[in-house]
Structure formats: C-alpha cells, structure tokens
Amino acid sequence: MSSSPAVTPDQYVPDQYVLTLSCPDKQGIVHAVSSYLFMTGCNIEDSQQFGDHDTGLFFMRVHFSAEAPVTLEKLRASFAAVGDSFEMDWQIHRAEEKMRIVLMVSKFGHCLNDLLFRSRIGALPVEVVAVVSNHTDFAELSASFGIPFHHIPVTKDNKREAEEKLLRLVEDEGVELVVLARYMQVLSDDLCKALSGRIINIHHSFLPSFKGAKPYHQAHARGVKLIGATAHYVTADLDEGPIIEQEVERVSHGVTPEQLVAIGRDVECQALARAVKWHSEHRVLLNGHRTVVFA
C-alpha cells in the first residue's frame, strides 16, 4: 500500500492569516483587498463578506496564506494604506495562534467544565490562562485541568478593588477575551468600557419575562415550550449586549422544573462554546448593537 509522502525539511508550509474589516460600503473594497493580497504574494483560502443596507457598512473576513519573507508585522504595516483609503476598522491575526482567555465563574460550573474540556481536546482554538471566581468551589476543578485559579471575592465594599485585580490579571497575562461562564456578578460600567468587545456572557433566553431566582421554575409554571440560551458581548446595558449566538430546545408539557434546568445547562454550554469559538477564530464583527458572524 502506498501512503502520502511526508513533508521534507525543504518543503515550506505557508503561514496562515485572517484579515477582518468593516468600513462604509462603496465600490472597490473587495478588489482593493484581493489586489493587495495578490501583490503581496498571498493566496486567498476563504473569503466572506456582507453589506448591511441598514447601516451602510461593509464587513469582510479573509483567510489567506503567505510564504516567507511575508510576516505579520509587514502585513499590518503595508495594509494600513488600503485601510486608510476606505476608512476601515481592520485587523490581521495569525490564524493558528490560540487566543488567550480567562474564564470567570460563580456557583454553577457546567459552562466552565465544558469550556475547559473543549480547550483540552483542541475543540476550541484558545489557551485558558486562568479561572477567576468570587467563590472557591471550582478551585479543584481548575487544578485538575492544570489551570491557575484566582479567588477574587466581591462585596459591595470592595467591588472596585476586585475589578482592578481582574484588569491587572488581564494585562499581565496578555488576555484577549474574558468569558463569563455563569459568573453571577454585575460588572461596572468602567470595566465594561475597558474590555469593550472582549467580554462574552451567557444566560437563559427567558429575559425579560422571567427575572431573578429560579427562572426555569417560573417558566415551568407558565408552561413554556422552548428553552433557550443567549451568548452576547457584555456592555453597560445589563444582558442587552450584541448577540453572538443563541440556542433553543423544544420541551413538552411533561418535563419537570428540574429537567428544564438540566436542559438549560446543555443549551447554555452549546451556545457559549460556539460564541467563544467564533470569536477566537475572528469570525464575529460588531455592527452597532448587532453582530456579523461569518460562521
């Protein structure tokens, strides 16, 4: 039996990059981007774009490969002229570089456990650099995955100090994304602004109908037939940030409140994992109060 030839030392594997951009929509954007990549010696592997007629904005994500002597620094420096000419908000990242993230949790650990496991098996292109919690319940779980655990208690008297500790951790560890994996503390406006576009939250999708404690029990009492979860970016408007992903599961009249809670946990895990994956692959672009997701 024959097998595929192995890559020899003299065979070069091109580096992979992702370009994302948004700008006022007008003619020539795609041509300018593709021409730039061609002239730079790059090859487009995949390209997605979307023009929003409501906002007049154009969005694009391009996955491309490049051989030496092209580098990330050279790409960023040379693309600046194209970006300026179209008033682009743009970024270029290495496609294979794992995003450094922090997971935050309180008393419910299903999303934390799910994300840690997905990260370990390579299902998420992330490096979890720390787990932060206002409780100590999941210190042992974090240790089992080899992830540093930071206990940062939060009270009404030390909230500012606690958030400053979090921001120092984010800065010291070069964190690109903070994930609220059922972290049950309201973040201050200042923290939301400091990490704008870099915090993702997950919650059930009953809001605003069933607020407060035991929302699944409230839903059961009203005979709800759909269980849902919403993953979104965190803003100063509580639970109203731009939505990245939603998941739903149909339920029958025969399920108990406890079964609704169990279904809800699974739905929350699925929605949050997809949101983290898409963000870490640079597939999510902000569009005002909405998002463009090139999934």
C-alpha positions in Angstrom: 0.0 0.0 0.0 1.2 3.5 -0.8 0.9 6.4 1.6 1.1 10.2 1.2 4.7 11.4 1.1 5.9 13.0 4.3 6.8 16.7 4.3 10.5 17.0 3.9 12.6 19.7 5.6 12.9 21.7 2.4 9.1 21.9 1.9 7.8 25.1 3.3 4.3 25.3 4.8 2.8 28.8 4.2 1.7 30.7 7.3 -2.0 31.3 7.7 -3.6 34.6 8.5 -7.0 36.1 9.0 -8.0 39.6 7.9 -11.2 41.2 9.2 -12.5 44.6 8.3 -15.6 46.8 8.4 -16.0 50.2 6.7 -18.5 52.4 4.9 -19.8 50.3 1.9 -18.7 51.5 -1.5 -17.4 50.1 -4.8 -13.9 48.7 -5.0 -13.4 47.2 -1.5 -13.1 43.6 -2.5 -11.0 44.4 -5.5 -8.6 46.5 -3.3 -8.2 43.7 -0.7 -7.7 40.9 -3.2 -5.3 43.1 -5.3 -3.3 43.9 -2.2 -3.0 40.2 -1.2 -2.0 39.2 -4.8 0.6 41.9 -5.0 1.9 40.8 -1.5 2.3 37.3 -2.7 -0.5 35.9 -0.6 -3.1 33.3 -1.6 -6.8 33.6 -0.5 -8.0 30.4 1.1 -11.5 31.6 2.0 -13.4 34.9 1.8 -16.7 36.0 3.2 -18.4 39.4 3.0 -21.6 41.2 3.9 -23.0 44.6 3.0 -25.6 45.9 5.5 -28.1 48.1 3.8 -29.5 49.3 7.1 -26.2 50.7 8.4 -24.4 51.3 5.1 -21.4 49.3 6.4 -19.4 46.5 4.7 -17.9 43.6 6.5 -15.3 41.1 5.3 -13.3 38.2 6.7 -10.4 36.7 4.5 -8.4 33.7 5.4 -5.2 33.7 3.4 -1.8 32.1 3.3 1.6 33.7 2.8 5.1 32.4 2.3 8.3 34.0 3.7 9.5 36.7 3.7 6.0 37.9 4.5 5.5 38.4 8.2 2.6 39.6 10.4 4.3 42.9 11.1 5.0 43.5 7.4 1.4 42.7 6.5 0.0 45.1 9.1 2.3 47.9 8.1 1.7 47.5 4.3 -2.1 47.1 4.6 -2.5 50.3 6.5 -2.6 52.3 3.3 -5.5 50.2 2.0 -7.3 50.5 5.3 -6.9 54.3 5.4 -8.2 54.7 1.8 -11.5 53.0 2.7 -11.8 54.2 6.3 -11.5 50.6 7.5 -11.6 49.3 11.0 -9.4 46.3 10.4 -7.2 43.6 12.0 -4.8 40.9 10.8 -4.1 37.9 13.0 -2.2 34.6 12.7 -4.9 32.0 12.0 -3.2 29.3 14.0 -2.4 31.4 17.1 -4.5 30.4 20.1 -6.4 33.2 21.8 -5.5 33.8 25.4 -8.7 33.8 27.6 -9.8 34.0 31.2 -12.9 32.1 32.4 -15.0 33.6 35.2 -17.5 31.5 37.2 -19.5 31.7 40.4 -21.6 28.7 41.7 -22.7 26.9 38.6 -19.8 25.1 36.9 -21.3 23.4 33.8 -20.1 26.0 31.3 -16.7 26.2 33.0 -16.2 22.4 32.8 -17.4 22.3 29.2 -15.1 25.0 28.0 -12.1 23.6 29.9 -12.7 20.2 28.3 -13.2 21.6 24.8 -10.0 23.6 25.2 -8.1 20.5 26.4 -9.1 18.3 23.4 -8.4 21.1 20.9 -12.1 21.8 20.0 -11.6 25.5 20.9 -8.6 27.5 19.5 -7.9 29.0 22.9 -5.4 29.0 25.7 -7.1 29.3 29.1 -4.6 31.2 31.2 -6.7 31.5 34.4 -10.0 30.8 36.0 -11.4 33.6 38.2 -14.2 33.2 40.7 -15.8 35.1 43.6 -16.1 31.7 45.3 -13.7 28.8 45.8 -16.0 25.9 44.7 -14.1 25.2 41.4 -10.5 25.6 42.5 -10.1 21.8 42.5 -11.7 21.5 39.0 -9.4 24.2 37.6 -6.4 22.4 39.2 -7.4 19.1 37.5 -7.0 20.9 34.1 -3.7 22.5 35.2 -5.2 26.0 35.1 -4.3 28.6 37.7 -7.3 29.6 39.9 -7.8 33.1 41.2 -10.2 33.7 44.1 -11.4 37.3 43.9 -14.2 37.8 46.4 -16.7 40.6 45.6 -18.7 42.6 48.0 -20.4 46.0 47.7 -17.5 47.5 49.6 -14.6 46.0 47.5 -16.1 45.8 44.0 -13.7 48.4 42.6 -10.7 46.7 44.1 -11.9 43.3 42.8 -12.3 44.6 39.3 -8.9 46.3 39.4 -7.4 42.9 40.3 -9.1 41.4 37.3 -7.8 44.1 34.9 -4.3 43.6 36.2 -4.6 39.9 35.5 -5.9 40.6 32.0 -3.0 42.9 31.3 -0.3 40.8 32.9 -1.3 37.6 31.1 -2.0 39.3 27.7 -5.6 38.2 27.8 -7.6 38.8 24.7 -11.0 37.5 25.8 -12.9 37.2 29.2 -15.7 34.7 29.3 -18.4 34.9 31.9 -19.1 31.2 32.3 -22.1 31.8 34.6 -20.3 34.5 36.6 -23.1 36.0 38.7 -21.8 39.5 39.4 -22.8 42.7 37.6 -19.8 44.3 36.1 -19.3 48.1 36.5 -19.7 50.5 33.5 -15.9 51.2 33.8 -14.9 47.6 33.4 -17.4 47.1 30.5 -15.8 50.0 28.7 -12.2 48.9 29.5 -12.9 45.5 28.0 -15.4 46.5 25.3 -15.8 43.8 22.7 -13.7 41.4 24.8 -16.2 40.0 27.3 -18.7 37.3 26.4 -21.6 36.4 28.7 -24.2 33.5 28.7 -27.6 33.4 30.2 -31.0 31.8 29.7 -33.2 33.4 27.0 -36.3 33.9 29.1 -35.4 37.5 29.8 -37.1 39.8 30.2 -40.1 37.6 31.0 -38.6 35.6 33.9 -36.1 37.5 36.0 -34.4 36.8 39.3 -34.2 33.5 41.1 -35.3 30.1 39.6 -36.2 31.3 36.1 -36.7 27.7 34.9 -39.2 27.1 37.7 -41.0 30.3 36.6 -41.0 29.1 33.0 -42.4 25.7 34.1 -45.2 27.4 35.9 -46.1 29.3 32.7 -45.9 26.2 30.5 -43.0 27.4 28.4 -42.3 25.1 25.4 -38.9 26.4 24.4 -35.7 26.5 26.5 -33.1 28.9 25.1 -29.7 30.5 25.9 -28.1 33.6 24.6 -24.3 34.4 24.3 -23.6 38.0 23.9 -20.9 40.7 24.4 -21.1 42.5 27.7 -22.0 46.1 27.8 -23.1 48.6 30.4 -26.7 47.7 29.5 -27.2 44.5 31.6 -27.9 41.4 29.4 -28.5 43.6 26.4 -25.2 43.5 24.6 -24.7 42.5 20.9 -25.9 38.9 20.5 -23.3 36.4 19.1 -25.2 33.1 19.3 -28.5 31.6 20.5 -29.6 28.0 21.0 -33.1 26.6 21.7 -34.5 23.2 22.7 -38.2 22.3 22.5 -39.7 20.8 25.6 -43.1 19.1 26.3 -45.7 19.6 29.0 -44.4 16.5 30.8 -40.9 17.8 31.8 -40.3 18.8 35.4 -38.7 22.0 36.6 -35.5 20.0 37.4 -35.5 18.6 33.9 -35.8 22.1 32.5 -32.8 23.2 34.5 -30.8 20.2 33.1 -31.8 21.0 29.5 -31.0 24.6 30.1 -27.4 23.7 31.2 -26.8 21.8 28.0 -28.2 24.6 25.9 -26.1 27.2 27.7 -22.9 25.2 27.1 -23.6 24.8 23.4 -24.3 28.5 22.8 -21.4 29.7 24.8 -18.9 27.3 23.2 -19.9 28.3 19.7 -19.6 32.0 20.7 -16.2 31.6 22.1 -15.0 29.5 19.1 -16.3 32.0 16.6 -14.8 35.0 18.5 -11.4 33.3 18.9 -11.4 32.5 15.2 -12.1 36.2 14.4 -15.5 35.4 12.8 -17.5 38.0 14.8 -17.6 41.7 13.8 -19.5 44.3 15.8 -22.2 46.1 13.8 -23.6 48.6 16.3 -25.9 46.8 18.6 -25.8 43.7 16.5 -23.1 41.4 15.2 -22.0 40.0 11.8 -20.9 36.3 12.3 -19.0 34.6 9.5 -19.6 31.1 10.8 
